[in-house]
Structure formats: structure tokens, C-alpha cells
Amino acid sequence: MKRPFETFPNVDVRLHEAASLAKAGRLKDAAAAYERAARANPVDFRAPYSLAVIELSQGRPDRAIVWLIQVVAIKPDFFEGQHNLGVAAQALEIWSQSAGAYARALELRPGAVETRQNLAIVLAIDGRIDEALAEHHQIAADPAHKAWALTRIALLQPSEIDDAELSWMREAAAGPATDGDTRIGLQFALGEVLERRGDDAAAFDAFALGNRLKHAALAASDPAERPDWLVAAHAASARTVASSFSAASLSRGGRGLSTEAPIFVVGMPRSGSTLLEQVLSAHPDVVALGETAALPQLLEGQALVEASQKDVRTVARTYLEAMRKRGWRGVGRFVDKTLENYLHVGAIALLFPNAVILHAVRDPVDTCLSCYRQLFASGAETLYDLADIGAEYVTYRRLMEHWAEVLPGRVVDVDHEALVAAPDGQIRWLVTEACGLPWNDACLEFHHATGPVRTASARQVRQPIFRTSIDRWRRHEARLGPLLEALGPYAPQGGG
């Protein structure tokens, strides 16, 4: 029996031509040549696969996935096709499709560690924690990847780490052969495990060392990532925003779109914002879109307070279109949990005068300590030093106070401690009064929801509301001096 491409002998010539163009860096011409080859033989997987690789290399997973679906339909036993379908779907946050593609790739090549790592990550995001842990444990059996796997197990479910694994992690974290990033990750993981075991002093030591190592690495890197520079830059940006969005400049309202679709959640990291997102996304009329970063990107270089109604509405429509690409279907409500939008409350008020803006508020010291305990996946360069974290908190709170003054009543504060103390009543208030949604009992069962969680709170929000994180800072109070001093008026008064 002939192979598919043997029916069309000119395909090999066209593939060779396309490959030569790609090797020369002429990717646009190479793509055109591969498309000609794909048309010449629609049952040959090679041309569409090469097109997918080009699209992935150019950061266009939305185009790559179309070709990859075609590739695996033609040749389902092609490992690279299944793996890259997983990559493209992961980049597009289509978690179930990504997990399925990675799983099929592993059936073809069980020893593919990168594929299994990606599958483990996607399963955790998709809420399939037990499956994610099983994949991590399998990876941990490989000495070359044991540190990576145990670090992630500790962050997902610290109780899963046994005594032997804890001992191994300690030795690896102290070992001279361990690279810097791995050492940092292990320290944060050790902090989680030791804190779960009740050894608060040793846990804080691990978190502190992890933070020192991470802070030092950032300070020695690109000047644009230096924490000291960024702390000052963030404070300056907040002052500029406050001066631009005065009460007078905001008085020219009514220029934006009347839609009530957006629900913005703003605040400080680790302030309970993911809990709000999960509660709301459990509602059938709401979709959670995560930390989109769309609005800050749109507003860069924009003088919105001086813009015409036409320009304001153009920005608003562009933002809504970006949300459609993220998964909003154009009907119902969506949650944008880009916390840094606390800088853009004034812009939101102009763009979407009827949108809900929720401010996640948590005890200042608990919020800051939770940041200190967290190794963030990216960004957050200023959150690896107690004094820096305190300074960032002051910058954020002062700007929120500015919004309260110039836009009275526009922002709805959602108190984390009140929500934890009386969840049923507070959730009902959040859904019906704060957001104006019809009540749905699913919101009380948010921890059973199947939506993705992309943040460090993936494990916590899969559980019912718990009180263990309330006043956690008091267990470490004696070592929080730099933070308490930096917080100034936001620190506990009168001895706590």
C-alpha cells in the first residue's frame, strides 16, 4: 500500500523548497510554500505540521492549533503532533484539550518528561489535582527531575511529602551542585511542608532564605527587574495616575459603553481575589477570564481623561473584543481579575460606567506575609523582601483611598475576613447586591466548580472556605519588623 504522499510525487519537491526557505529565515515564503504542498496532498501530515511549527515559533498558537488538529487527524500516532497540539491548546488556555493531547502523546512515548511535566501543570490548573499529583509523583521517580516534581507537589499538596522526601529536599536545597532557580523553588517548597507540619520557625527560615535568594537574583539581573528601582517606579506611577484622574477630570462621565458585562477584581496579590473569582464563576451567567492584562496594555500611552467620547468607546470596544478572544461569548458577565487594574479604576469608570469594580481587601499583614510565602510564576519582582512588600502595599492602598475620594461609592470593598467568618451571607451579598446577579445556589458550592485556576491559589479554592490563614502573621510576628515598619499606618496599631 502506498503512503499518502506517494500519490503526489511533486509534494516532496515542494516540501524541500519550503524547508530551504525556512532554513534561510524566510518564514513567510516558507509558509506559503508549505501551504502549496498541503494543497497538493491534503492527506500528507508533513506540510501542515511544518506550518504549525512556524506559527508556534512566531507566537501564534491560535493559527498553529488549526494545523495541528489536521495533523493528528491524518496521523494520530505522530508524537510531535500530539505534543505540540498540547502546547498550542495550553497557550490558548484550552485546558481539557491540552491535557488530552499531552496524554495521547505520552501513550506514544511514555518517557517524554517534558510532555509529562506539561500535563501535570495543565491538570493542576484544570482542577484535576489528584491526577496532577499522580503525574508529579511519576516524574519524581526520575532523579534528574525529582527536585522539580517534589517542589510542585509541596506547593500543590504539602501533606503529600513524606519524611524521606523532606530529607531529600533539604539536602538538595543545600547541595552545591543545585542550580539557583531550583534552590529557590526548594526553599519555598520546604517552607510549605514545614509549616504544614507545625514547625513555624523552620518554615519561616526556609521562606526567608528563598526570598533572599530570589531578591538577590533579581537585583543582579536586568536593571528593569531590579526590585529597588521597581518599588520607586510603581510609587511614581501611582502618583501620576492620581494626579491625572482628579475629581474634576472624572466629572465628564458618560463617555464609555453602557454594558454591565465586566466585573473587575482589583487589589493586592494574595488578598483573596481568586476566591471572589471562583465564587462568581460558579454562577451560570458568569465566566472567569483570569488575569488578562488586557486593559493595562490597551491603556499604555493613552491619555484617556482627555480623550473624546469616540476614542473612549473605541478603547472600550477593543477591550471587549479581547475578552471575546479570551472566552467570553459576548453575552452574560465576565470576571477580569487583573489585580494591577487598581491603577486603572479611573479609566474603568470612564470606559464602563456601569461595570462592577470589586476591591479584594484582606488584613494588611496577612496579605503581605502571604506574598512573602509565595514564589510567583512570573513578575512580582518587588514581593521578595519584607520592606519592599510593605512599600508596595502602601502605594496600592493610598491609590485606593484616592479612588474612594474622587469616585465615592464606585468601588465595592469585599472584606476577606468577613467572607471567611460568614460565607453564606457574604456570598449572597457579593452575588446579588455587589454584582447585581440573580441568586444561584451554585455560588455556595464554588469549590466544586470545574473552571480553571491559573494562580497560586489553585489548591485552596478547590476546598471549602477555611480559617487557617486568618491572623497567620501572628505566628511570625517577632520576625516581621521590616514589614510592620514599612506598612506605617496600615500596620496593627496599639500592639496589634
Sequence and secondary structure as in RCSB ss.txt:
>XXXX:A:sequence
MKRPFETFPNVDVRLHEAASLAKAGRLKDAAAAYERAARANPVDFRAPYSLAVIELSQGRPDRAIVWLIQVVAIK
PDFFEGQHNLGVAAQALEIWSQSAGAYARALELRPGAVETRQNLAIVLAIDGRIDEALAEHHQIAADPAHKAWAL
TRIALLQPSEIDDAELSWMREAAAGPATDGDTRIGLQFALGEVLERRGDDAAAFDAFALGNRLKHAALAASDPAE
RPDWLVAAHAASARTVASSFSAASLSRGGRGLSTEAPIFVVGMPRSGSTLLEQVLSAHPDVVALGETAALPQLLE
GQALVEASQKDVRTVARTYLEAMRKRGWRGVGRFVDKTLENYLHVGAIALLFPNAVILHAVRDPVDTCLSCYRQL
FASGAETLYDLADIGAEYVTYRRLMEHWAEVLPGRVVDVDHEALVAAPDGQIRWLVTEACGLPWNDACLEFHHAT
GPVRTASARQVRQPIFRTSIDRWRRHEARLGPLLEALGPYAPQGGG
>XXXX:A:secstr
   GGGG THHHHHHHHHHHHHHTT HHHHHHHHHHHHHH TT SHHHHHHHHHHHHTT HHHHHHHHHHHHHH 
TT HHHHHHHHHHHHHTT HHHHHHHHHHHHHH TT HHHHHHHHHHHHHTT HHHHHHHHHHHHTSGGGHHHHH
HHHHHH GGG  HHHHHHHHHHHH TTS HHHHHHHHHHHHHHHHHTT HHHHHHHHHHHHHHHHHHHHTS GGG
 HHHHHHHHHHHHHHHHHHS HHHHTS   S     EEEEEE TTSSHHHHHHHHHTSTTEEE     HHHHHHT
T  GGG  HHHHHHHHHHHHHHHHHHT  SSSEEEE  GGGGGGHHHHHHH TT EEEEEE  HHHHHHHHHT  
 SS  TT SSHHHHHHHHHHHHHHHHHHHHHSTTTEEEEEHHHHHHSHHHHHHIIIIIIS     GGGGGGGG  
    STTTTGGGS   STTTTGGGGGGGG HHHHHHHGGGS SS  
